[in-house]
Structure formats: structure tokens, C-alpha cells
Amino acid sequence: MPESPKILAFAGSAREASFNKRMIRIAADGAREAGAEVTLIDLKEYPLPLFDQDEEAAYGLPPNARKLKDLFLSHQGLLIASPEYNSSISPLLKNTIDWVSRPVEGQQQLAEYAGKTAVIMSASPGGLGGLRGLVHVRAILGNIGVVVLPATLSISGAPKAFADDGSLADPKQQEQVRSLGRSLAEHLARLG
């Protein structure tokens, strides 16, 4: 029997009430429905200093960067909900990507990204739902060897789009987010 695909799911936000954290939980449920083993993490639980090569040279890879690197290495897929900050990627997400990408002895460069498949999404109070930031996320991931599937979703007007229980008020949008998780799980299962 083939092994279930393993997906690492997270939002690029540290905020407790983050719309993107709510969104990623919905997508993770969809991936689980499709048979994937999903590890849902909160980047706030892996604090990292601002990436600095001098600090890296002096002190080595921070312990939380190593933990994240190991998580990335042990999963075939990535589900990422990325908030938009000033029309781009959040500092937390970019800093995480940068630290995880750092080489370690005996490991192929960018092994934690190369050959992975990702689905990206966003939620924002703005009218475009974080769409502009996803363009940058897609470009960054593509440049480090991640295949980003074309299916994506940006939820605009996020404060009104989410219900108090964390679900989306519009059942159609709720299903669209779940289907993002399912599509990643199904894609990875086809790859075997």
C-alpha cells in the first residue's frame, strides 16, 4: 500500500487572530480528507533572529532553523497561507524561507525545497485578498526549486469573510479552500 503524502502546513503570520492561520487550518482539513498526513505548525513557535550571515558564521544555524529545516526535509508538500505586507511577502515568511535554505554539511544545497510541491493562498482585509503578495511567494519558491501548483485563492475582506468559529462564512469559499488542500494531497499521491 502506498504511503500517504506528507504535507507541512503553515501561515506566514505570527498574529494569534490571523486570517491566514484560519485559512491554512481549513486547507489542511481538505488535505487530510484526501488522505494526506498533515503537520500543521505555527511559525510563532519557532522564533528566529533576522537572517544575518555574520551571525550564522559566528553562532551557526539557530536551533529553530534546524528544527524547521528537518520538518521541511521530512515532507513532500507545502501548504502556505501568506499574508500580504505592503504588496509583498510577510517578513516572518521570508525570514523563515531564508533560514531554512541555509546549507549544512553533508546535505545537498536547497534539499529542503528542491522537488517539493506547494499550494499557496492568502486572506487579507484589502480588496485583492493578498494576491499581490502571492506573486512574490510564487517567484521565491519557484527560484529555490519548489513546484507551485497553479490553483490558488485570495480571500478579500477577510474580517467579514470569516465566521467566529474560524470557518469561512461563504460555504463556496470554504469549499474552495478545502479543495486547495485536497488538490495538493491528490497531486502528491499521483507522484507516488
GROMACS elastic network, one bead per residue, 0.5 to 0.9 nm:
[ bonds ]
;  ai    aj funct       b0    kb
    2     5     6  0.88807   500
    2   189     6  0.83828   500
    2   192     6  0.71999   500
    3     6     6  0.87835   500
    3   189     6  0.84997   500
    3   192     6  0.79727   500
    4    35     6  0.62625   500
    4    36     6  0.52709   500
    4    37     6  0.61464   500
    4   185     6  0.86228   500
    4   188     6  0.88116   500
    4   189     6  0.71217   500
    4   192     6  0.87793   500
    5    35     6  0.75606   500
    5    37     6  0.60726   500
    5    38     6  0.83501   500
    5    75     6  0.77503   500
    5    76     6  0.66639   500
    5    77     6  0.76302   500
    5   185     6  0.64790   500
    5   186     6  0.86176   500
    5   188     6  0.59886   500
    5   189     6  0.60197   500
    5   192     6  0.79096   500
    6    36     6  0.58649   500
    6    38     6  0.58872   500
    6    39     6  0.76468   500
    6    74     6  0.76411   500
    6    76     6  0.55793   500
    6    77     6  0.63497   500
    6    78     6  0.87668   500
    6   185     6  0.82050   500
    6   188     6  0.84868   500
    7    28     6  0.84820   500
    7    31     6  0.80708   500
    7    36     6  0.67913   500
    7    37     6  0.62036   500
    7    39     6  0.62370   500
    7    40     6  0.84043   500
    7    74     6  0.88911   500
    7    75     6  0.54087   500
    7    76     6  0.60391   500
    7    78     6  0.54997   500
    7    79     6  0.69111   500
    7   118     6  0.89369   500
    7   184     6  0.84243   500
    7   185     6  0.76343   500
    8    28     6  0.88991   500
    8    37     6  0.86939   500
    8    38     6  0.59358   500
    8    40     6  0.61440   500
    8    41     6  0.75339   500
    8    71     6  0.74312   500
    8    72     6  0.70264   500
    8    74     6  0.87342   500
    8    75     6  0.60657   500
    8    76     6  0.79484   500
    8    77     6  0.62034   500
    8    79     6  0.62104   500
    8    80     6  0.84155   500
    9    24     6  0.67563   500
    9    25     6  0.81367   500
    9    27     6  0.85180   500
    9    28     6  0.66482   500
    9    38     6  0.68433   500
    9    39     6  0.60377   500
    9    41     6  0.63215   500
    9    42     6  0.87198   500
    9    77     6  0.84135   500
    9    78     6  0.57948   500
    9    80     6  0.59338   500
    9    81     6  0.82708   500
   10    13     6  0.86637   500
   10    20     6  0.86661   500
   10    21     6  0.71962   500
   10    24     6  0.63534   500
   10    25     6  0.83898   500
   10    39     6  0.85786   500
   10    40     6  0.59308   500
   10    41     6  0.53846   500
   10    42     6  0.60625   500
   10    43     6  0.70602   500
   10    78     6  0.80902   500
   10    79     6  0.64494   500
   10    80     6  0.53485   500
   10    81     6  0.65170   500
   10    82     6  0.87105   500
   11    14     6  0.80380   500
   11    18     6  0.84880   500
   11    20     6  0.56608   500
   11    21     6  0.53058   500
   11    22     6  0.87208   500
   11    23     6  0.83177   500
   11    24     6  0.63659   500
   11    41     6  0.81681   500
   11    42     6  0.70041   500
   11    43     6  0.72960   500
   11    79     6  0.83383   500
   11    80     6  0.55795   500
   11    82     6  0.57463   500
   11    83     6  0.77473   500
   11    93     6  0.79224   500
   11   122     6  0.88646   500
   12    20     6  0.75001   500
   12    21     6  0.81591   500
   12    42     6  0.86196   500
   12    43     6  0.71401   500
   12    80     6  0.72772   500
   12    81     6  0.62683   500
   12    83     6  0.62531   500
   12    89     6  0.82732   500
   12    90     6  0.63480   500
   12    91     6  0.82169   500
   12    92     6  0.59666   500
   12    94     6  0.82992   500
   12    96     6  0.86883   500
   13    16     6  0.83705   500
   13    18     6  0.65675   500
   13    19     6  0.88410   500
   13    20     6  0.70426   500
   13    21     6  0.72301   500
   13    42     6  0.83160   500
   13    43     6  0.73078   500
   13    44     6  0.77435   500
   13    81     6  0.84711   500
   13    82     6  0.72040   500
   13    83     6  0.65909   500
   13    90     6  0.72228   500
   13    91     6  0.87822   500
   13    92     6  0.65430   500
   13    93     6  0.72929   500
   14    17     6  0.88508   500
   14    18     6  0.74329   500
   14    21     6  0.87165   500
   14    42     6  0.74541   500
   14    43     6  0.64822   500
   14    44     6  0.50147   500
   14    45     6  0.87315   500
   14    92     6  0.74982   500
   15    18     6  0.51071   500
   15    19     6  0.88456   500
   15    21     6  0.84383   500
   15    44     6  0.81381   500
   16    21     6  0.80521   500
   16    44     6  0.89836   500
   17    20     6  0.87420   500
   17    21     6  0.75554   500
   17    22     6  0.79731   500
   18    21     6  0.52083   500
   18    22     6  0.66066   500
   18    23     6  0.87524   500
   18    83     6  0.86073   500
   18   123     6  0.89659   500
   19    22     6  0.50982   500
   19    23     6  0.61809   500
   19    24     6  0.87243   500
   19    83     6  0.82041   500
   19   122     6  0.83807   500
   19   123     6  0.59480   500
   19   124     6  0.71597   500
   19   125     6  0.89397   500
   19   158     6  0.66114   500
   19   159     6  0.77664   500
   19   162     6  0.76461   500
   19   166     6  0.83043   500
   20    24     6  0.60664   500
   20    25     6  0.86210   500
   20    80     6  0.87546   500
   20    81     6  0.52893   500
   20    82     6  0.64248   500
   20    83     6  0.63198   500
   20   121     6  0.82055   500
   20   122     6  0.61378   500
   20   123     6  0.56029   500
   20   124     6  0.79863   500
   21    24     6  0.52365   500
   21    25     6  0.64147   500
   21    26     6  0.89302   500
   21    42     6  0.81115   500
   21    81     6  0.71411   500
   22    25     6  0.53942   500
   22    26     6  0.66855   500
   22   162     6  0.82038   500
   22   166     6  0.55079   500
   22   167     6  0.71637   500
   22   168     6  0.87505   500
   23    26     6  0.52907   500
   23    27     6  0.64305   500
   23    28     6  0.86787   500
   23    81     6  0.68520   500
   23   121     6  0.81524   500
   23   122     6  0.76575   500
   23   123     6  0.73068   500
   23   162     6  0.89011   500
   23   166     6  0.79844   500
   23   167     6  0.78688   500
   23   168     6  0.82285   500
   23   174     6  0.87982   500
   23   177     6  0.71262   500
   24    27     6  0.50336   500
   24    28     6  0.59597   500
   24    29     6  0.85742   500
   24    40     6  0.83114   500
   24    79     6  0.72389   500
   24    80     6  0.69168   500
   24    81     6  0.57408   500
   24   121     6  0.82306   500
   24   122     6  0.89007   500
   24   177     6  0.82460   500
   24   181     6  0.86820   500
   25    28     6  0.50158   500
   25    29     6  0.62794   500
   25    30     6  0.87942   500
   25    40     6  0.75986   500
   25   166     6  0.86430   500
   25   167     6  0.89985   500
   26    29     6  0.51935   500
   26    30     6  0.65479   500
   26    31     6  0.89406   500
   26   166     6  0.85102   500
   26   167     6  0.72018   500
   26   168     6  0.87605   500
   26   174     6  0.73899   500
   26   175     6  0.88064   500
   26   177     6  0.63463   500
   26   178     6  0.56550   500
   26   181     6  0.80351   500
   27    30     6  0.50523   500
   27    31     6  0.63890   500
   27    32     6  0.87637   500
   27    79     6  0.76355   500
   27   174     6  0.88594   500
   27   176     6  0.87071   500
   27   177     6  0.52590   500
   27   179     6  0.70622   500
   27   180     6  0.60016   500
   27   182     6  0.75704   500
   28    31     6  0.50547   500
   28    32     6  0.62496   500
   28    33     6  0.86382   500
   28    36     6  0.89667   500
   28    38     6  0.65266   500
   28    39     6  0.84216   500
   28    40     6  0.73104   500
   28    79     6  0.75174   500
   28   178     6  0.73184   500
   28   180     6  0.87455   500
   28   181     6  0.56435   500
   28   182     6  0.82967   500
   29    32     6  0.50957   500
   29    33     6  0.61945   500
   29    34     6  0.87704   500
   29    38     6  0.84398   500
   29   178     6  0.65562   500
   29   181     6  0.71424   500
   29   182     6  0.83631   500
   30    33     6  0.50467   500
   30    34     6  0.64851   500
   30    35     6  0.89899   500
   30    36     6  0.89715   500
   30   175     6  0.85634   500
   30   177     6  0.76986   500
   30   179     6  0.59780   500
   30   180     6  0.71873   500
   30   183     6  0.84512   500
   30   185     6  0.84917   500
   31    34     6  0.51529   500
   31    35     6  0.66384   500
   31    36     6  0.55289   500
   31    37     6  0.78269   500
   31    38     6  0.71384   500
   31   178     6  0.72831   500
   31   179     6  0.78829   500
   31   180     6  0.77509   500
   31   183     6  0.74622   500
   31   184     6  0.69104   500
   31   185     6  0.53188   500
   31   186     6  0.81511   500
   32    35     6  0.51022   500
   32    37     6  0.62084   500
   32    38     6  0.64167   500
   32   181     6  0.78127   500
   32   182     6  0.75002   500
   32   185     6  0.78243   500
   33    36     6  0.73273   500
   33   178     6  0.88602   500
   33   181     6  0.86590   500
   33   182     6  0.69543   500
   33   185     6  0.88886   500
   34   181     6  0.80941   500
   34   182     6  0.53190   500
   34   183     6  0.82210   500
   34   184     6  0.89711   500
   34   185     6  0.60230   500
   34   186     6  0.65706   500
   35   182     6  0.84511   500
   35   185     6  0.69519   500
   35   186     6  0.81711   500
   35   189     6  0.86371   500
   36   182     6  0.84133   500
   36   184     6  0.89065   500
   36   185     6  0.55433   500
   36   186     6  0.82916   500
   36   188     6  0.87129   500
   36   189     6  0.82609   500
   37   185     6  0.87831   500
   38    75     6  0.88796   500
   39    71     6  0.87552   500
   39    75     6  0.86750   500
   41    44     6  0.87146   500
   41    45     6  0.79250   500
   42    45     6  0.57048   500
   42    46     6  0.75806   500
   43    46     6  0.52214   500
   43    47     6  0.70912   500
   43    92     6  0.79474   500
   43    93     6  0.83475   500
   43    96     6  0.81477   500
   44    47     6  0.58939   500
   44    92     6  0.88392   500
   45    64     6  0.87686   500
   46    63     6  0.89128   500
   46    64     6  0.53320   500
   46    65     6  0.76193   500
   46    67     6  0.81770   500
   46    68     6  0.76629   500
   47    64     6  0.67173   500
   47    65     6  0.85995   500
   48    51     6  0.79491   500
   48    62     6  0.71313   500
   48    63     6  0.87182   500
   48    64     6  0.65853   500
   48    65     6  0.69889   500
   48    92     6  0.88862   500
   48    95     6  0.78883   500
   48    96     6  0.76029   500
   48    99     6  0.81763   500
   49    52     6  0.79982   500
   49    62     6  0.81509   500
   49    95     6  0.83626   500
   50    92     6  0.89702   500
   50    95     6  0.64724   500
   50    99     6  0.88282   500
   51    55     6  0.79472   500
   51    56     6  0.80543   500
   51    95     6  0.61805   500
   51    96     6  0.85798   500
   51    98     6  0.69302   500
   51    99     6  0.64137   500
   52    55     6  0.53089   500
   52    56     6  0.62997   500
   52    57     6  0.87284   500
   53    57     6  0.59958   500
   53    58     6  0.84904   500
   54    57     6  0.50681   500
   54    58     6  0.61655   500
   54    59     6  0.85522   500
   55    58     6  0.50950   500
   55    59     6  0.58567   500
   55    60     6  0.72474   500
   55    61     6  0.86985   500
   56    59     6  0.53486   500
   56    61     6  0.57522   500
   56    62     6  0.77398   500
   57    60     6  0.56820   500
   57    61     6  0.84193   500
   59    62     6  0.75656   500
   60    63     6  0.88669   500
   61    64     6  0.82808   500
   61    65     6  0.63523   500
   61    66     6  0.65860   500
   61    99     6  0.78476   500
   61   102     6  0.78540   500
   61   104     6  0.84215   500
   62    65     6  0.52400   500
   62    66     6  0.65149   500
   62    67     6  0.88825   500
   62    99     6  0.84415   500
   63    66     6  0.51224   500
   63    67     6  0.63143   500
   63    68     6  0.87466   500
   64    68     6  0.61435   500
   64    69     6  0.84148   500
   65    68     6  0.51121   500
   65    69     6  0.59676   500
   65    70     6  0.85764   500
   65    96     6  0.76285   500
   65    99     6  0.58441   500
   65   100     6  0.57218   500
   65   102     6  0.87995   500
   66    70     6  0.61560   500
   66    71     6  0.86193   500
   66    99     6  0.86114   500
   66   100     6  0.72770   500
   67    70     6  0.52167   500
   67    71     6  0.63495   500
   67    72     6  0.87989   500
   67   100     6  0.89758   500
   68    72     6  0.61802   500
   68    73     6  0.85547   500
   68    96     6  0.83161   500
   68    99     6  0.88085   500
   68   100     6  0.64650   500
   69    72     6  0.51444   500
   69    73     6  0.61552   500
   69    74     6  0.87178   500
   69    99     6  0.83020   500
   69   100     6  0.50444   500
   69   101     6  0.76841   500
   69   102     6  0.87934   500
   69   112     6  0.63894   500
   70    73     6  0.50477   500
   70    74     6  0.62453   500
   70    75     6  0.89437   500
   70   100     6  0.88640   500
   70   112     6  0.78439   500
   71    74     6  0.52708   500
   71    75     6  0.66085   500
   71   112     6  0.84915   500
   72    75     6  0.55412   500
   72    76     6  0.79286   500
   72    77     6  0.85387   500
   72    78     6  0.82141   500
   72   100     6  0.80941   500
   72   111     6  0.88825   500
   72   112     6  0.52788   500
   72   113     6  0.73061   500
   72   116     6  0.89896   500
   73    76     6  0.77394   500
   73   111     6  0.69828   500
   73   113     6  0.76930   500
   74   112     6  0.82717   500
   75    78     6  0.75946   500
   75   112     6  0.87020   500
   75   116     6  0.80344   500
   76   115     6  0.78893   500
   76   116     6  0.53247   500
   76   117     6  0.66785   500
   76   118     6  0.87985   500
   76   188     6  0.73743   500
   77   116     6  0.54932   500
   77   118     6  0.55404   500
   77   119     6  0.81914   500
   77   184     6  0.72340   500
   77   185     6  0.79433   500
   77   188     6  0.71994   500
   78   116     6  0.72613   500
   78   117     6  0.62701   500
   78   119     6  0.64630   500
   78   120     6  0.82455   500
   78   184     6  0.82994   500
   79   117     6  0.87821   500
   79   118     6  0.57472   500
   79   119     6  0.51590   500
   79   120     6  0.61235   500
   79   121     6  0.81862   500
   79   180     6  0.85562   500
   79   181     6  0.71397   500
   79   184     6  0.78922   500
   80   118     6  0.73595   500
   80   119     6  0.63757   500
   80   121     6  0.63694   500
   80   122     6  0.82934   500
   81   119     6  0.85738   500
   81   120     6  0.57853   500
   81   122     6  0.50658   500
   81   123     6  0.76423   500
   82    89     6  0.68986   500
   82    90     6  0.70526   500
   82    93     6  0.74907   500
   82   120     6  0.72203   500
   82   121     6  0.62537   500
   82   122     6  0.50553   500
   82   123     6  0.75485   500
   82   130     6  0.76652   500
   82   133     6  0.74602   500
   82   134     6  0.69962   500
   82   137     6  0.78466   500
   83    88     6  0.84054   500
   83    89     6  0.68486   500
   83    90     6  0.61446   500
   83    93     6  0.89400   500
   83   121     6  0.86197   500
   83   122     6  0.57133   500
   83   123     6  0.63307   500
   83   124     6  0.65654   500
   83   129     6  0.86595   500
   83   130     6  0.61352   500
   83   133     6  0.72334   500
   83   134     6  0.84292   500
   84    87     6  0.56928   500
   84    88     6  0.53655   500
   84    89     6  0.55500   500
   84    90     6  0.60597   500
   84   122     6  0.76013   500
   84   123     6  0.81364   500
   84   124     6  0.69932   500
   84   129     6  0.81307   500
   84   131     6  0.76671   500
   84   132     6  0.72335   500
   84   134     6  0.76481   500
   85    88     6  0.52528   500
   85    89     6  0.59362   500
   85    90     6  0.53510   500
   85    91     6  0.79750   500
   85   130     6  0.82860   500
   85   133     6  0.72226   500
   86    89     6  0.81321   500
   86    90     6  0.86038   500
   86   133     6  0.82019   500
   87   130     6  0.73995   500
   87   131     6  0.82838   500
   87   132     6  0.54016   500
   87   133     6  0.52890   500
   87   134     6  0.89857   500
   87   136     6  0.89718   500
   88   130     6  0.82655   500
   88   131     6  0.89793   500
   88   132     6  0.62966   500
   88   134     6  0.73819   500
   88   135     6  0.79523   500
   88   136     6  0.62333   500
   88   137     6  0.80440   500
   89    92     6  0.84482   500
   89    93     6  0.68720   500
   89    94     6  0.66379   500
   89   132     6  0.86769   500
   89   133     6  0.50341   500
   89   134     6  0.71609   500
   89   135     6  0.87642   500
   89   136     6  0.63748   500
   89   137     6  0.62860   500
   90    93     6  0.53945   500
   90    94     6  0.63329   500
   90    95     6  0.86046   500
   90   133     6  0.81144   500
   91    94     6  0.51801   500
   91    95     6  0.59370   500
   91    96     6  0.84488   500
   92    95     6  0.52496   500
   92    96     6  0.61293   500
   92    97     6  0.86679   500
   93    96     6  0.51094   500
   93    97     6  0.61892   500
   93    98     6  0.86207   500
   93   137     6  0.89865   500
   94    97     6  0.51218   500
   94    98     6  0.61483   500
   94    99     6  0.87073   500
   94   137     6  0.85679   500
   94   140     6  0.89049   500
   95    98     6  0.50861   500
   95    99     6  0.61931   500
   95   100     6  0.85488   500
   96    99     6  0.53136   500
   96   100     6  0.60564   500
   96   101     6  0.84868   500
   97   100     6  0.53186   500
   97   101     6  0.61575   500
   97   140     6  0.88990   500
   97   141     6  0.86922   500
   98   101     6  0.52272   500
   98   102     6  0.68216   500
   99   102     6  0.55519   500
  100   103     6  0.84109   500
  100   110     6  0.85017   500
  100   112     6  0.74255   500
  100   113     6  0.89087   500
  101   109     6  0.77329   500
  101   110     6  0.56078   500
  101   111     6  0.81930   500
  101   112     6  0.70508   500
  101   113     6  0.77036   500
  101   144     6  0.84819   500
  102   109     6  0.77868   500
  102   110     6  0.75117   500
  103   106     6  0.88134   500
  103   107     6  0.70083   500
  103   108     6  0.75431   500
  103   109     6  0.56015   500
  103   110     6  0.70975   500
  103   111     6  0.87750   500
  104   107     6  0.57540   500
  104   108     6  0.81061   500
  104   109     6  0.79115   500
  105   108     6  0.83411   500
  107   110     6  0.84481   500
  107   111     6  0.69933   500
  108   111     6  0.53812   500
  108   112     6  0.88290   500
  109   112     6  0.82335   500
  109   114     6  0.86575   500
  110   113     6  0.54330   500
  110   114     6  0.58820   500
  110   144     6  0.67790   500
  110   145     6  0.76658   500
  111   114     6  0.52588   500
  111   115     6  0.81507   500
  111   145     6  0.88928   500
  112   115     6  0.85724   500
  112   116     6  0.78593   500
  113   116     6  0.55416   500
  113   117     6  0.85849   500
  113   141     6  0.79268   500
  113   144     6  0.63673   500
  113   145     6  0.58126   500
  113   146     6  0.56126   500
  114   117     6  0.88368   500
  114   144     6  0.66495   500
  114   146     6  0.56574   500
  114   147     6  0.84390   500
  115   145     6  0.60458   500
  115   146     6  0.57567   500
  115   147     6  0.68339   500
  116   145     6  0.73095   500
  116   146     6  0.50060   500
  116   147     6  0.62153   500
  116   148     6  0.84993   500
  117   146     6  0.56630   500
  117   148     6  0.57775   500
  117   149     6  0.70697   500
  117   184     6  0.76111   500
  117   187     6  0.85341   500
  117   188     6  0.76031   500
  118   141     6  0.84695   500
  118   146     6  0.67758   500
  118   147     6  0.61930   500
  118   149     6  0.61869   500
  118   184     6  0.70894   500
  119   147     6  0.87729   500
  119   148     6  0.58120   500
  119   149     6  0.56169   500
  119   150     6  0.77726   500
  119   151     6  0.70603   500
  119   152     6  0.66756   500
  119   180     6  0.69028   500
  119   181     6  0.76490   500
  119   183     6  0.84792   500
  119   184     6  0.65040   500
  120   134     6  0.71582   500
  120   137     6  0.79324   500
  120   138     6  0.76999   500
  120   148     6  0.74509   500
  120   149     6  0.80390   500
  120   150     6  0.88880   500
  120   151     6  0.80512   500
  120   152     6  0.58136   500
  120   153     6  0.76187   500
  120   180     6  0.84371   500
  121   130     6  0.83103   500
  121   131     6  0.82369   500
  121   134     6  0.71198   500
  121   151     6  0.88558   500
  121   152     6  0.54159   500
  121   153     6  0.50488   500
  121   154     6  0.57999   500
  121   155     6  0.83414   500
  121   177     6  0.83327   500
  121   180     6  0.84514   500
  122   129     6  0.63793   500
  122   130     6  0.54204   500
  122   131     6  0.69317   500
  122   133     6  0.83375   500
  122   134     6  0.72469   500
  122   152     6  0.83919   500
  122   153     6  0.64951   500
  122   155     6  0.62819   500
  122   156     6  0.86363   500
  123   126     6  0.85761   500
  123   128     6  0.88319   500
  123   129     6  0.50457   500
  123   130     6  0.58397   500
  123   131     6  0.85006   500
  123   153     6  0.83231   500
  123   154     6  0.55178   500
  123   156     6  0.60512   500
  123   157     6  0.79520   500
  123   158     6  0.58842   500
  124   127     6  0.77632   500
  124   128     6  0.75422   500
  124   130     6  0.53432   500
  124   131     6  0.88045   500
  124   154     6  0.77183   500
  124   155     6  0.63230   500
  124   156     6  0.53510   500
  124   157     6  0.62441   500
  124   158     6  0.51902   500
  124   159     6  0.80050   500
  125   128     6  0.84417   500
  125   129     6  0.65476   500
  125   130     6  0.83473   500
  125   155     6  0.83131   500
  125   156     6  0.57396   500
  125   159     6  0.60995   500
  125   160     6  0.84363   500
  126   129     6  0.54850   500
  126   130     6  0.71744   500
  126   155     6  0.88766   500
  126   156     6  0.56447   500
  126   157     6  0.57487   500
  126   158     6  0.77167   500
  127   130     6  0.82424   500
  127   155     6  0.85826   500
  127   156     6  0.51356   500
  127   157     6  0.62544   500
  128   131     6  0.56252   500
  128   132     6  0.75180   500
  128   154     6  0.70452   500
  128   155     6  0.75411   500
  128   156     6  0.55556   500
  128   157     6  0.84167   500
  129   132     6  0.83547   500
  129   153     6  0.84970   500
  129   157     6  0.68506   500
  129   158     6  0.74496   500
  130   133     6  0.55275   500
  130   134     6  0.66467   500
  130   154     6  0.59935   500
  130   155     6  0.74722   500
  130   156     6  0.73633   500
  131   134     6  0.51832   500
  131   135     6  0.67998   500
  131   153     6  0.80680   500
  131   154     6  0.57477   500
  131   155     6  0.86254   500
  131   156     6  0.89898   500
  132   135     6  0.54589   500
  132   136     6  0.72554   500
  133   136     6  0.53926   500
  133   137     6  0.64516   500
  133   138     6  0.87805   500
  134   138     6  0.59542   500
  134   139     6  0.84452   500
  134   152     6  0.89053   500
  134   154     6  0.86011   500
  135   138     6  0.52670   500
  135   139     6  0.63057   500
  135   140     6  0.87830   500
  136   139     6  0.50584   500
  136   140     6  0.61266   500
  136   141     6  0.85577   500
  137   140     6  0.52335   500
  137   141     6  0.61150   500
  137   142     6  0.84234   500
  138   141     6  0.53275   500
  138   142     6  0.59723   500
  138   143     6  0.85465   500
  138   146     6  0.88520   500
  138   147     6  0.89026   500
  138   148     6  0.65286   500
  139   142     6  0.51471   500
  139   143     6  0.61322   500
  139   144     6  0.88588   500
  140   143     6  0.52344   500
  140   144     6  0.66028   500
  140   146     6  0.87794   500
  141   144     6  0.53474   500
  141   145     6  0.65500   500
  141   146     6  0.52007   500
  141   147     6  0.74741   500
  141   148     6  0.72518   500
  142   145     6  0.53755   500
  142   146     6  0.50462   500
  142   147     6  0.60693   500
  142   148     6  0.67475   500
  143   146     6  0.73559   500
  148   151     6  0.85984   500
  149   152     6  0.77536   500
  149   183     6  0.89244   500
  149   184     6  0.78863   500
  151   180     6  0.69759   500
  151   183     6  0.82665   500
  152   177     6  0.86247   500
  152   180     6  0.70077   500
  153   176     6  0.76942   500
  153   177     6  0.71924   500
  153   180     6  0.81144   500
  155   158     6  0.62159   500
  155   161     6  0.75117   500
  155   173     6  0.81336   500
  156   159     6  0.87014   500
  156   160     6  0.89720   500
  156   161     6  0.75496   500
  157   160     6  0.58881   500
  157   161     6  0.60523   500
  158   162     6  0.62534   500
  159   162     6  0.62439   500
  159   163     6  0.86646   500
  160   163     6  0.74644   500
  160   168     6  0.89608   500
  160   169     6  0.79494   500
  161   167     6  0.86874   500
  161   168     6  0.57554   500
  161   169     6  0.56387   500
  161   170     6  0.71061   500
  161   173     6  0.88484   500
  162   165     6  0.79593   500
  162   166     6  0.59668   500
  162   167     6  0.56962   500
  162   169     6  0.53901   500
  162   170     6  0.82315   500
  163   166     6  0.55180   500
  163   167     6  0.54615   500
  163   168     6  0.56577   500
  163   169     6  0.52402   500
  163   170     6  0.89808   500
  164   167     6  0.74187   500
  164   168     6  0.89911   500
  164   169     6  0.89900   500
  165   168     6  0.86501   500
  166   169     6  0.89294   500
  167   170     6  0.86854   500
  167   171     6  0.88105   500
  167   174     6  0.68274   500
  168   171     6  0.66693   500
  168   172     6  0.86468   500
  168   173     6  0.65155   500
  168   174     6  0.51875   500
  168   175     6  0.89704   500
  169   172     6  0.88248   500
  169   173     6  0.79133   500
  169   174     6  0.75272   500
  170   173     6  0.53728   500
  170   174     6  0.63042   500
  170   175     6  0.88032   500
  171   175     6  0.61733   500
  171   176     6  0.85875   500
  172   175     6  0.51861   500
  172   176     6  0.62212   500
  172   177     6  0.88249   500
  173   177     6  0.62727   500
  173   178     6  0.86044   500
  174   177     6  0.53862   500
  174   178     6  0.63330   500
  174   179     6  0.86497   500
  175   178     6  0.50146   500
  175   179     6  0.59921   500
  175   180     6  0.87063   500
  176   179     6  0.50497   500
  176   180     6  0.64996   500
  177   180     6  0.51956   500
  177   181     6  0.69576   500
  177   182     6  0.89289   500
  178   181     6  0.53916   500
  178   182     6  0.63694   500
  178   183     6  0.87077   500
  179   183     6  0.58609   500
  179   184     6  0.85482   500
  180   183     6  0.51595   500
  180   184     6  0.64415   500
  180   185     6  0.87794   500
  181   184     6  0.53483   500
  181   185     6  0.63374   500
  181   186     6  0.86732   500
  182   185     6  0.51026   500
  182   186     6  0.60158   500
  182   187     6  0.84405   500
  183   186     6  0.51348   500
  183   187     6  0.59897   500
  183   188     6  0.85762   500
  184   187     6  0.50840   500
  184   188     6  0.61689   500
  184   189     6  0.85428   500
  185   188     6  0.52457   500
  185   189     6  0.61302   500
  185   190     6  0.87048   500
  186   189     6  0.50192   500
  186   190     6  0.62449   500
  186   191     6  0.87309   500
  187   190     6  0.52195   500
  187   191     6  0.64568   500
  187   192     6  0.88726   500
  188   191     6  0.50293   500
  188   192     6  0.63998   500
  189   192     6  0.50251   500
